[in-house]
Amino acid sequence: MLESMRNQAQSWIAKVILGGVALSFVLWGVGDYFSSSGGQAVAELDGTPISNSEFYLAYERQMNNYRSLLGKQFSKKAVEALGLKQQTIQTIINRHLIQSEAQDMGLVAPKDVLLATVRSDPAFQSAGNFDTQRYQVLTRNMGFRTPTDYEASLRMDLIANAIQQALLQSATVSDAEVRASYAREYEQRELEALVVEPSAMRKNIKISDTQARDYFAAHENAYRSPLRLSMNVVIIDPQKLAGDIAIDDADIEAAYAENKDRYLQAETRRARHILIKLSENADAAANKAAHAKIEKILKQLKSGASFAKLAKRFSDDKVTAKNGGDLGYLPRGATVPAFDSALFSLSKGELSDVIQTQFGLHILKLEDIKAEHLKPLAEVRDALRKQLALNKADEEAYRLSQDLDDALGREDNLKAAADSINLKIKHFDSISIAEARAYPIFSNGGFRSSVFTKQPGDTIDVNEQGKGRFVAIEVLARDAPANLPFEKVTQQVYDDALQAAARTKAKTLAEQLLTQASSSKLSVLGQQHGLPLYLSKPVRSNGSGDRNADWLTREGLQAAFDLPEDAVVGHVLNVAKGFAIIKVKHILKADADLFDKQKKAIRSRLLKADGAVRFARWMADARSHHEIQIHDKVLERF
């Protein structure tokens, strides 16, 4: 295969490499490459050093990707815990390896293809045309010193993508494999389960003081006081600032004049209706009966009968019937077209003819009309005053946040910074994360969690929380969690010991029943022990078909789909309600008539999977022919 690639390098490369660049290294994490030289080596490939400057550029770019993705949830420490340094150095090594293999195969990315790729990238275009200045700025923002460095990286992407595409396209899948995959994926099974619930075992269990103390001794690390923080907090809230801001009447009048369109009220009409329900697909008999009923009502109304009384008695709209069919005031377009048209064609006090909509048959009576009008200033003055005050408060809050940020640069603590610009401090003395939930500034879970990772002496940031509110927090002290004495958690220990004993008893019973399940019906065993029997709808191996069966765990499905009909899963399964014994009640083969609709997608998926395996093997083989050294101590410095 690779010999064929060498022979056709000049012909196929230009066609393949114009595909998506991002696909190139999904499997092996082969991503950003920065050509650089000098500096201390973080790794070596066949004795050739990979410099710290190359690693630094790649590592920082990956870190910036996480910053953009996670926003305020970003934590460098958490990202590093994912092994980003090792991922980055392996990425660079893989790219060097592919470059070496490509050179050995004589693969190149022609200059015209490279330029076409750059110029066709929407990121580098303005108004649909390539923008040189935008290109220079964006490539620099991406971490490349010059556009030439970016083009060197892109050239490597194109070559590597061509190699991967060739390997992916070399994959083959037989018709038998496609059909077998369809049969597995679309087969359905009806399952039944006997569930032993620990909650049902609790009533017959008593926990002695000795048992509770023994349980506590074995689990004492589970009974710890929560982490508590003492902190100073500055809250800049425009909602509170607005209360102290005076707004002149002249400002209110000017705002009213500028926004009169907002206060223009469209015509509205108050009506009553009587509904006789009639389905759109009703048969002739139902149609005739509904029309006869409403015509009789209309005749009574025309004879002077009370609309409200007849609505209460006959209308199928039970919500409005109790109010005599009163619909309140409705603007144009608030109801379905036929109803709306009739409503806005009536005169005050007039009855409509029978109106038919998708809901059934209606009779309308127009009670009142409110003509289009402008809300007077007196009616909206208070709302305008509050809005203008809040607008000014938003500006004031932003200004104060900037002043506080500047003050934090001058002072060594939050209180001194706040005092210097006359902001109040709120002090929290030894508060836990659970207790913090009660305060609006800690309502966001991500922000709350980030606060409780802070240490005394950490940098104090001014954080925007939305709706114009800013918060700055300084942690003064951390009270670390500590083991609690038995006397302080006695009730919790008794409850936990009881729950543990109930789970043990439930699991033991489930395991005993499992030994009988192959020779006895689950329904019989359930009756003997007073246990619920659950039946599933036909489900596929991915769980689709019965989303409400909470005892159908992924593990249970996998086990059940490996068994023949009438077989029992060979082990007790831990499910949400307790411990389950699952049996395959019935197997429904995949619908052969649907195969033609699915075979193309299945073949495509199998080809991608096979191609991915081929690429992984090729990459592993390439690595095995090269000497790779990573200097972990150098990596630790970054």
C-alpha positions as CSV (number, residue, x, y, z in Angstrom):
1,M,0.0,0.0,0.0
2,L,2.8,2.5,0.9
3,E,4.6,1.6,-2.3
4,S,1.5,2.6,-4.2
5,M,1.4,5.8,-2.2
6,R,5.0,6.6,-3.3
7,N,4.2,5.9,-6.9
8,Q,1.2,8.1,-6.9
9,A,2.4,10.9,-4.6
10,Q,2.4,13.6,-7.2
11,S,-1.0,12.8,-8.6
12,W,-3.2,12.1,-5.6
13,I,-1.7,14.4,-3.0
14,A,-3.2,17.6,-4.5
15,K,-6.7,16.0,-4.6
16,V,-6.7,14.6,-1.1
17,I,-5.1,17.3,0.9
18,L,-7.8,19.9,0.3
19,G,-10.1,17.9,2.8
20,G,-10.6,19.0,6.3
21,V,-7.3,19.7,8.0
22,A,-8.7,19.2,11.5
23,L,-9.4,15.5,10.8
24,S,-5.7,14.7,10.6
25,F,-4.9,13.6,14.0
26,V,-8.0,12.9,16.0
27,L,-6.7,9.5,17.0
28,W,-3.2,10.3,18.1
29,G,-3.6,13.9,19.2
30,V,-1.3,15.2,16.5
31,G,-2.1,18.9,16.6
32,D,0.0,22.0,16.7
33,Y,3.6,22.1,15.3
34,F,5.8,25.1,15.6
35,S,9.1,25.2,13.8
36,S,11.7,26.7,16.1
37,S,15.2,26.2,17.1
38,G,17.5,26.8,20.1
39,G,16.8,26.4,23.7
40,Q,17.1,23.3,26.0
41,A,15.7,20.1,24.5
42,V,12.5,18.7,26.1
43,A,12.7,15.6,24.0
44,E,14.8,13.9,21.3
45,L,13.8,12.1,18.1
46,D,16.6,9.9,16.7
47,G,19.1,12.2,18.5
48,T,17.6,15.4,17.0
49,P,16.5,17.7,19.8
50,I,13.0,19.2,20.2
51,S,13.6,22.5,21.8
52,N,11.9,24.1,24.7
53,S,10.8,27.0,22.6
54,E,9.0,24.7,20.2
55,F,7.3,23.0,23.1
56,Y,6.4,26.3,24.8
57,L,4.7,27.7,21.8
58,A,2.6,24.5,21.3
59,Y,1.9,24.1,25.0
60,E,0.7,27.7,25.4
61,R,-1.5,27.4,22.3
62,Q,-3.2,24.3,23.7
63,M,-3.6,26.1,27.1
64,N,-5.2,29.1,25.3
65,N,-7.6,26.7,23.6
66,Y,-8.8,25.5,27.0
67,R,-9.1,29.1,28.2
68,S,-11.3,29.9,25.3
69,L,-13.4,26.7,25.7
70,L,-13.9,26.9,29.5
71,G,-14.0,30.7,30.0
72,K,-14.4,31.5,33.7
73,Q,-14.3,27.8,34.6
74,F,-10.7,27.6,33.4
75,S,-8.1,26.5,35.9
76,K,-4.5,25.9,34.8
77,K,-4.0,23.4,37.6
78,A,-7.0,21.4,36.5
79,V,-5.9,21.4,32.9
80,E,-2.4,20.3,33.8
81,A,-3.9,17.5,35.8
82,L,-5.3,16.1,32.5
83,G,-1.7,15.5,31.4
84,L,-1.6,18.4,28.9
85,K,2.3,18.6,28.9
86,Q,2.6,14.9,27.9
87,Q,-0.1,15.2,25.3
88,T,1.7,18.2,23.8
89,I,5.1,16.7,23.6
90,Q,3.6,13.5,22.1
91,T,1.8,15.6,19.6
92,I,5.1,17.3,18.5
93,I,6.9,14.0,18.4
94,N,4.2,12.5,16.2
95,R,4.3,15.5,13.8
96,H,8.1,15.1,13.5
97,L,7.7,11.4,12.8
98,I,5.1,12.0,10.1
99,Q,7.3,14.6,8.5
100,S,10.2,12.1,8.4
101,E,8.0,9.3,7.0
102,A,6.6,11.7,4.4
103,Q,10.0,12.7,3.3
104,D,11.0,9.0,2.9
105,M,7.9,8.5,0.8
106,G,8.5,11.6,-1.3
107,L,5.3,13.2,-0.3
108,V,5.0,17.0,-0.7
109,A,2.3,19.6,-0.4
110,P,2.5,21.7,-3.6
111,K,2.7,25.4,-3.0
112,D,-0.4,26.2,-5.1
113,V,-2.4,23.8,-2.9
114,L,-1.0,25.4,0.3
115,L,-1.9,28.9,-0.9
116,A,-5.4,27.8,-2.1
117,T,-6.0,26.3,1.4
118,V,-4.9,29.5,3.1
119,R,-6.9,31.8,0.8
120,S,-10.1,29.7,1.0
121,D,-10.1,29.7,4.8
122,P,-13.1,31.9,5.9
123,A,-11.2,32.9,9.1
124,F,-8.8,34.9,6.9
125,Q,-11.5,36.5,4.7
126,S,-13.3,39.8,4.9
127,A,-16.5,40.3,2.8
128,G,-15.7,37.0,1.1
129,N,-12.2,37.9,0.0
130,F,-8.8,37.0,1.4
131,D,-7.6,39.7,3.8
132,T,-3.8,39.9,4.1
133,Q,-3.8,42.1,7.2
134,R,-6.4,39.8,8.9
135,Y,-4.3,36.8,8.0
136,Q,-1.2,38.3,9.6
137,V,-3.0,39.3,12.8
138,L,-4.8,36.0,13.3
139,T,-1.8,33.8,12.7
140,R,0.1,35.9,15.2
141,N,-2.8,35.5,17.7
142,M,-2.7,31.8,17.1
143,G,0.9,31.7,18.5
144,F,2.9,31.8,15.3
145,R,5.7,34.4,15.0
146,T,5.1,34.9,11.3
147,P,2.7,33.8,8.6
148,T,5.6,31.7,7.2
149,D,5.6,29.7,10.5
150,Y,1.9,29.1,10.1
151,E,2.3,27.9,6.5
152,A,5.0,25.5,7.6
153,S,2.7,24.0,10.1
154,L,-0.2,23.9,7.6
155,R,2.0,22.2,5.0
156,M,2.6,19.5,7.6
157,D,-1.1,19.2,8.3
158,L,-1.8,18.8,4.6
159,I,0.7,16.1,4.1
160,A,-0.3,14.3,7.3
161,N,-4.0,14.5,6.3
162,A,-3.2,13.0,3.0
163,I,-1.4,10.0,4.7
164,Q,-4.3,9.5,7.0
165,Q,-6.9,9.8,4.2
166,A,-5.0,7.3,2.1
167,L,-5.1,4.8,5.1
168,L,-8.7,5.5,5.8
169,Q,-9.6,5.0,2.1
170,S,-7.8,1.7,2.0
171,A,-10.2,0.2,4.4
172,T,-12.7,-2.4,3.1
173,V,-15.9,-3.8,4.5
174,S,-17.8,-6.8,3.1
175,D,-21.6,-6.9,2.6
176,A,-21.7,-9.7,5.2
177,E,-20.0,-7.4,7.8
178,V,-22.5,-4.6,7.0
179,R,-25.5,-7.0,7.4
180,A,-24.0,-8.5,10.6
181,S,-23.5,-5.0,12.1
182,Y,-27.1,-4.1,11.2
183,A,-28.4,-7.2,12.8
184,R,-26.5,-6.5,16.0
185,E,-27.4,-2.8,16.2
186,Y,-31.1,-3.1,15.3
187,E,-32.0,-6.3,17.1
188,Q,-34.4,-5.7,20.0
189,R,-35.0,-7.6,23.2
190,E,-37.7,-7.7,25.8
191,L,-36.1,-8.1,29.3
192,E,-37.5,-8.7,32.7
193,A,-35.9,-8.0,36.0
194,L,-36.4,-8.9,39.7
195,V,-35.1,-6.0,41.8
196,V,-34.2,-6.4,45.5
197,E,-34.4,-2.9,47.1
198,P,-32.4,-2.2,50.2
199,S,-35.1,0.2,51.4
200,A,-37.4,-2.9,51.8
201,M,-34.9,-4.6,54.1
202,R,-34.5,-1.7,56.6
203,K,-37.6,-2.4,58.7
204,N,-36.2,-5.8,59.9
205,I,-32.8,-4.5,60.8
206,K,-31.8,-3.1,64.2
207,I,-28.4,-1.4,64.7
208,S,-26.8,-1.7,68.2
209,D,-24.5,0.9,69.7
210,T,-21.6,-1.5,69.3
211,Q,-22.4,-2.0,65.6
212,A,-22.7,1.7,65.1
213,R,-19.4,2.4,66.8
214,D,-17.7,-0.4,64.8
215,Y,-19.1,1.1,61.6
216,F,-17.8,4.5,62.6
217,A,-14.3,3.2,63.4
218,A,-14.2,1.5,59.9
219,H,-15.5,4.7,58.1
220,E,-14.3,7.6,60.3
221,N,-12.8,9.4,57.3
222,A,-16.3,9.7,55.9
223,Y,-17.3,11.9,58.9
224,R,-15.4,15.1,58.5
225,S,-16.2,18.7,59.0
226,P,-16.6,20.7,55.8
227,L,-14.0,23.0,54.4
228,R,-14.7,26.5,55.7
229,L,-13.5,29.8,54.5
230,S,-13.3,33.2,56.2
231,M,-13.3,35.9,53.6
232,N,-13.9,39.5,52.8
233,V,-16.2,40.3,49.9
234,V,-16.9,43.5,47.9
235,I,-20.2,43.4,46.0
236,I,-20.9,46.2,43.4
237,D,-24.6,45.7,42.6
238,P,-26.3,48.2,40.2
239,Q,-29.7,47.2,41.7
240,K,-28.6,48.6,45.0
241,L,-26.8,51.6,43.6
242,A,-29.9,52.5,41.6
243,G,-31.8,53.3,44.8
244,D,-29.5,56.2,45.6
245,I,-29.6,57.7,42.1
246,A,-31.9,60.7,41.5
247,I,-33.5,61.1,38.1
248,D,-34.7,64.6,37.0
249,D,-38.3,64.9,35.6
250,A,-36.8,66.4,32.5
251,D,-34.8,63.2,31.9
252,I,-37.9,61.2,32.3
253,E,-39.9,63.4,29.9
254,A,-37.1,63.2,27.3
255,A,-36.9,59.4,27.6
256,Y,-40.7,59.1,27.2
257,A,-40.6,61.3,24.1
258,E,-37.8,59.2,22.5
259,N,-39.5,55.9,23.2
260,K,-43.2,56.6,22.5
261,D,-43.4,53.6,20.2
262,R,-42.9,51.4,23.3
263,Y,-45.9,52.9,25.0
264,L,-48.3,52.7,22.0
265,Q,-51.0,50.1,22.9
266,A,-52.7,48.3,20.0
267,E,-56.4,47.9,19.8
268,T,-57.7,45.1,22.0
269,R,-61.2,43.5,22.1
270,R,-63.0,41.7,24.9
271,A,-65.2,38.8,23.9
272,R,-67.0,35.8,25.2
273,H,-67.2,32.5,23.4
274,I,-68.9,29.1,23.5
275,L,-67.0,26.1,22.2
276,I,-68.4,22.8,21.1
277,K,-65.4,20.5,20.5
278,L,-65.1,18.8,17.1
279,S,-62.1,16.9,15.9
280,E,-60.7,17.7,12.5
281,N,-61.0,14.1,11.4
282,A,-64.4,13.5,13.0
283,D,-66.8,11.3,11.0
284,A,-70.0,12.5,9.4
285,A,-72.2,11.6,12.4
286,A,-70.0,13.5,14.9
287,N,-70.0,16.5,12.6
288,K,-73.7,16.5,12.3
289,A,-74.2,16.2,16.0
290,A,-71.8,19.1,16.9
291,H,-73.3,21.4,14.3
292,A,-76.9,20.6,15.5
293,K,-75.9,21.4,19.1
294,I,-74.2,24.7,18.4
295,E,-77.0,25.9,16.0
296,K,-79.5,25.2,18.8
297,I,-77.4,27.3,21.2
298,L,-77.1,30.1,18.6
299,K,-80.8,30.2,18.1
300,Q,-81.3,30.6,21.9
301,L,-78.8,33.5,21.9
302,K,-80.5,35.2,19.1
303,S,-83.8,34.9,21.1
304,G,-82.2,36.9,23.9
305,A,-80.8,34.1,26.2
306,S,-77.8,35.1,28.5
307,F,-74.6,34.3,26.7
308,A,-72.8,33.9,30.1
309,K,-75.3,31.4,31.3
310,L,-75.3,29.3,28.1
311,A,-71.5,29.3,28.1
312,K,-71.4,28.0,31.7
313,R,-73.8,25.3,30.7
314,F,-72.7,24.2,27.3
315,S,-69.1,25.4,26.5
316,D,-66.4,22.6,26.2
317,D,-63.8,25.2,27.0
318,K,-63.9,24.5,30.8
319,V,-61.3,27.2,31.6
320,T,-63.5,30.1,30.3
321,A,-66.9,28.4,30.8
322,K,-66.8,29.1,34.6
323,N,-66.5,32.8,33.8
324,G,-69.3,32.8,31.3
325,G,-67.0,32.3,28.3
326,D,-65.0,35.5,29.0
327,L,-61.8,35.6,27.0
328,G,-60.6,39.0,28.4
329,Y,-59.0,41.6,26.1
330,L,-57.2,40.2,23.1
331,P,-54.9,42.0,20.6
332,R,-55.1,41.2,16.9
333,G,-53.2,38.0,16.0
334,A,-53.5,36.5,19.5
335,T,-55.8,33.7,18.3
336,V,-56.0,31.3,15.3
337,P,-56.8,33.0,12.0
338,A,-60.5,32.1,11.6
339,F,-61.3,33.1,15.2
340,D,-59.2,36.3,15.0
341,S,-60.9,37.4,11.7
342,A,-64.3,37.0,13.2
343,L,-63.3,38.8,16.4
344,F,-62.1,41.9,14.6
345,S,-65.0,42.0,12.2
346,L,-67.7,42.3,14.9
347,S,-69.3,45.5,16.3
348,K,-69.6,46.0,20.0
349,G,-72.5,43.8,21.4
350,E,-72.7,41.7,18.2
351,L,-73.0,37.9,17.9
352,S,-71.0,36.0,15.4
353,D,-72.2,33.1,13.2
354,V,-70.7,29.7,13.9
355,I,-66.9,29.7,13.4
356,Q,-65.0,26.5,12.8
357,T,-61.3,26.1,13.9
358,Q,-59.1,23.2,14.6
359,F,-60.5,23.2,18.1
360,G,-64.1,22.8,17.1
361,L,-67.2,25.1,16.6
362,H,-67.4,28.6,18.3
363,I,-69.9,31.4,18.8
364,L,-68.5,34.8,19.7
365,K,-70.0,37.8,21.4
366,L,-68.0,41.1,21.3
367,E,-68.3,42.8,24.7
368,D,-65.9,45.8,24.4
369,I,-63.3,47.5,22.3
370,K,-60.2,49.4,23.5
371,A,-59.0,51.6,20.7
372,E,-55.3,52.0,20.0
373,H,-53.9,54.5,22.4
374,L,-50.7,55.9,23.8
375,K,-50.0,55.2,27.5
376,P,-49.8,58.6,29.3
377,L,-46.6,59.6,30.9
378,A,-48.2,59.5,34.3
379,E,-48.8,55.8,33.9
380,V,-45.2,54.9,33.0
381,R,-43.3,57.6,34.9
382,D,-42.3,55.3,37.8
383,A,-41.1,52.5,35.5
384,L,-39.1,55.0,33.4
385,R,-37.6,56.5,36.6
386,K,-36.4,53.0,37.7
387,Q,-35.1,52.1,34.3
388,L,-33.1,55.3,33.9
389,A,-31.7,54.9,37.4
390,L,-30.7,51.4,36.7
391,N,-29.0,52.5,33.4
392,K,-26.9,55.0,35.4
393,A,-26.3,52.5,38.1
394,D,-24.9,50.0,35.5
395,E,-22.4,52.7,34.4
396,E,-21.5,53.5,38.0
397,A,-21.0,49.9,38.8
398,Y,-18.6,49.4,35.9
399,R,-16.7,52.6,36.9
400,L,-16.4,51.4,40.5
401,S,-15.2,47.9,39.4
402,Q,-12.4,49.6,37.4
403,D,-11.6,51.8,40.4
404,L,-11.5,48.8,42.7
405,D,-9.2,46.9,40.2
406,D,-6.8,49.9,40.2
407,A,-6.9,50.1,44.0
408,L,-6.1,46.4,44.3
409,G,-2.9,47.2,42.4
410,R,-1.9,49.8,45.0
411,E,-3.1,48.1,48.2
412,D,-2.1,44.7,49.7
413,N,-5.6,43.6,50.8
414,L,-9.2,43.9,49.7
415,K,-10.3,46.0,52.7
416,A,-7.7,48.6,52.2
417,A,-8.5,48.8,48.5
418,A,-12.3,49.1,49.2
419,D,-11.8,51.7,51.9
420,S,-9.7,53.8,49.5
421,I,-12.7,54.2,47.2
422,N,-15.5,54.1,49.9
423,L,-16.8,50.7,49.1
424,K,-18.3,48.5,51.9
425,I,-16.8,45.2,52.9
426,K,-19.0,42.1,53.7
427,H,-17.3,39.6,56.0
428,F,-18.0,35.9,56.0
429,D,-16.7,34.2,59.0
430,S,-16.1,30.4,58.6
431,I,-18.6,29.6,55.9
432,S,-18.9,26.2,54.1
433,I,-19.7,25.7,50.4
434,A,-23.1,24.3,51.3
435,E,-23.9,27.4,53.4
436,A,-22.7,29.7,50.7
437,R,-25.5,28.5,48.4
438,A,-27.9,30.7,50.3
439,Y,-26.2,33.9,49.1
440,P,-27.0,35.3,45.6
441,I,-23.3,36.0,44.9
442,F,-22.6,32.3,45.2
443,S,-25.6,31.0,43.3
444,N,-23.5,30.0,40.3
445,G,-22.0,26.6,41.0
446,G,-18.9,27.1,39.0
447,F,-18.1,30.4,40.6
448,R,-18.8,29.0,44.1
449,S,-16.5,26.0,43.5
450,S,-13.7,28.3,42.2
451,V,-14.0,30.4,45.3
452,F,-13.5,27.4,47.6
453,T,-10.2,26.5,45.8
454,K,-8.7,29.9,46.8
455,Q,-6.0,30.2,49.4
456,P,-5.1,33.1,51.6
457,G,-2.7,35.4,49.7
458,D,-4.1,34.5,46.3
459,T,-4.5,37.3,43.7
460,I,-7.8,39.1,44.2
461,D,-9.8,39.5,41.0
462,V,-12.8,41.6,40.2
463,N,-15.4,39.2,38.7
464,E,-18.4,40.2,36.6
465,Q,-21.4,38.0,37.5
466,G,-23.9,39.3,34.9
467,K,-26.6,41.9,35.1
468,G,-23.9,44.5,35.8
469,R,-22.9,43.0,39.2
470,F,-19.2,42.8,40.1
471,V,-17.7,40.8,43.0
472,A,-14.2,40.7,44.5
473,I,-13.2,38.1,47.1
474,E,-10.2,37.8,49.4
475,V,-9.8,34.5,51.4
476,L,-8.5,35.3,54.8
477,A,-8.3,31.8,56.3
478,R,-9.1,28.2,55.4
479,D,-10.4,25.8,58.1
480,A,-9.4,22.4,56.6
481,P,-11.8,19.4,57.0
482,A,-11.2,17.4,60.1
483,N,-12.5,14.1,61.5
484,L,-15.5,14.5,63.7
485,P,-16.0,12.6,67.0
486,F,-18.7,9.9,67.2
487,E,-20.8,12.0,69.5
488,K,-21.3,14.7,66.9
489,V,-22.4,12.4,64.1
490,T,-24.2,9.7,66.0
491,Q,-27.5,9.8,64.1
492,Q,-25.8,9.9,60.8
493,V,-23.6,6.9,61.7
494,Y,-26.7,4.9,62.7
495,D,-28.5,5.8,59.5
496,D,-25.4,4.9,57.4
497,A,-24.8,1.6,59.3
498,L,-28.5,0.7,58.7
499,Q,-28.3,1.5,55.0
500,A,-25.1,-0.5,54.7
501,A,-26.6,-3.5,56.5
502,A,-29.8,-3.2,54.3
503,R,-27.7,-3.2,51.1
504,T,-25.7,-6.2,52.3
505,K,-28.9,-8.1,53.1
506,A,-30.5,-7.1,49.8
507,K,-27.4,-8.2,47.8
508,T,-27.3,-11.5,49.7
509,L,-30.9,-12.2,48.9
510,A,-30.4,-11.2,45.2
511,E,-27.5,-13.6,44.9
512,Q,-29.5,-16.4,46.5
513,L,-32.4,-15.8,44.0
514,L,-29.9,-15.7,41.1
515,T,-29.0,-19.4,41.8
516,Q,-32.7,-20.2,41.4
517,A,-33.5,-18.0,38.4
518,S,-32.4,-20.4,35.7
519,S,-34.9,-23.1,36.9
520,S,-37.7,-20.8,38.2
521,K,-39.7,-18.0,36.7
522,L,-38.8,-14.6,37.9
523,S,-42.4,-13.8,38.5
524,V,-42.8,-16.8,40.8
525,L,-39.6,-15.8,42.8
526,G,-40.9,-12.3,43.0
527,Q,-44.2,-13.4,44.4
528,Q,-42.5,-15.7,47.0
529,H,-40.4,-12.9,48.3
530,G,-42.7,-9.9,47.7
531,L,-40.4,-8.3,45.2
532,P,-41.4,-6.2,42.2
533,L,-41.0,-7.7,38.7
534,Y,-40.1,-5.2,36.0
535,L,-40.8,-5.7,32.2
536,S,-39.1,-3.7,29.5
537,K,-40.5,-2.6,26.2
538,P,-38.5,-3.9,23.2
539,V,-35.1,-2.2,23.5
540,R,-31.9,-2.0,21.4
541,S,-28.5,-2.6,22.8
542,N,-28.0,1.2,23.1
543,G,-31.1,1.4,25.4
544,S,-33.4,3.1,22.9
545,G,-37.0,1.9,23.1
546,D,-37.5,2.2,26.8
547,R,-35.9,5.2,28.4
548,N,-38.1,4.9,31.5
549,A,-36.6,1.6,32.7
550,D,-34.1,2.9,35.2
551,W,-33.0,-0.7,36.0
552,L,-31.7,-1.0,32.4
553,T,-28.1,0.1,33.0
554,R,-25.4,0.0,30.3
555,E,-23.8,-3.0,32.0
556,G,-27.1,-4.8,32.1
557,L,-27.8,-4.2,28.5
558,Q,-24.4,-5.3,27.4
559,A,-24.7,-8.5,29.4
560,A,-28.3,-9.2,28.2
561,F,-27.4,-8.8,24.6
562,D,-24.7,-11.4,24.9
563,L,-27.2,-14.1,25.9
564,P,-29.8,-16.3,24.1
565,E,-33.5,-16.1,24.7
566,D,-34.7,-17.2,28.1
567,A,-31.2,-16.9,29.6
568,V,-30.4,-15.1,32.8
569,V,-27.5,-12.6,33.2
570,G,-24.9,-14.5,35.3
571,H,-24.3,-12.0,38.0
572,V,-26.4,-9.6,40.2
573,L,-26.4,-6.1,38.8
574,N,-26.2,-2.9,40.9
575,V,-29.0,-0.6,39.7
576,A,-30.5,2.7,41.0
577,K,-33.1,0.9,43.2
578,G,-30.9,-1.9,44.5
579,F,-29.8,-5.2,43.0
580,A,-31.3,-6.7,39.9
581,I,-31.5,-10.2,38.3
582,I,-32.1,-9.7,34.6
583,K,-33.5,-12.3,32.2
584,V,-33.9,-12.2,28.4
585,K,-37.6,-12.8,27.8
586,H,-37.8,-12.4,24.1
587,I,-35.5,-11.6,21.1
588,L,-36.9,-9.6,18.2
589,K,-34.7,-9.8,15.1
590,A,-33.8,-6.7,13.2
591,D,-36.4,-5.6,10.7
592,A,-35.1,-6.8,7.3
593,D,-37.2,-4.3,5.5
594,L,-35.3,-1.4,7.1
595,F,-31.8,-2.7,6.1
596,D,-31.7,-0.9,2.8
597,K,-32.3,2.4,4.5
598,Q,-29.4,1.9,7.0
599,K,-26.8,0.0,5.1
600,K,-25.1,3.0,3.6
601,A,-24.6,4.7,6.9
602,I,-23.5,1.5,8.5
603,R,-20.9,0.8,5.8
604,S,-19.6,4.4,6.1
605,R,-19.2,4.0,9.9
606,L,-17.5,0.6,9.6
607,L,-15.1,2.0,6.9
608,K,-14.1,4.9,9.2
609,A,-13.6,2.5,12.1
610,D,-11.4,0.2,10.0
611,G,-9.5,3.1,8.5
612,A,-8.9,4.5,12.0
613,V,-7.4,1.3,13.2
614,R,-5.2,1.1,10.1
615,F,-4.0,4.7,10.8
616,A,-3.3,3.9,14.5
617,R,-1.3,0.8,13.5
618,W,0.7,2.7,10.9
619,M,1.4,5.4,13.5
620,A,2.5,2.8,16.1
621,D,4.7,1.1,13.5
622,A,6.3,4.4,12.6
623,R,7.1,5.1,16.3
624,S,8.6,1.7,16.7
625,H,11.3,2.5,14.1
626,H,12.5,5.6,15.8
627,E,14.3,6.3,19.0
628,I,12.3,8.6,21.2
629,Q,13.5,10.2,24.4
630,I,11.4,12.6,26.6
631,H,13.2,14.6,29.3
632,D,10.6,14.8,32.0
633,K,12.6,17.0,34.3
634,V,12.7,19.7,31.6
635,L,9.0,19.3,31.0
636,E,8.3,19.9,34.8
637,R,9.8,23.5,34.5
638,F,6.9,24.7,32.3
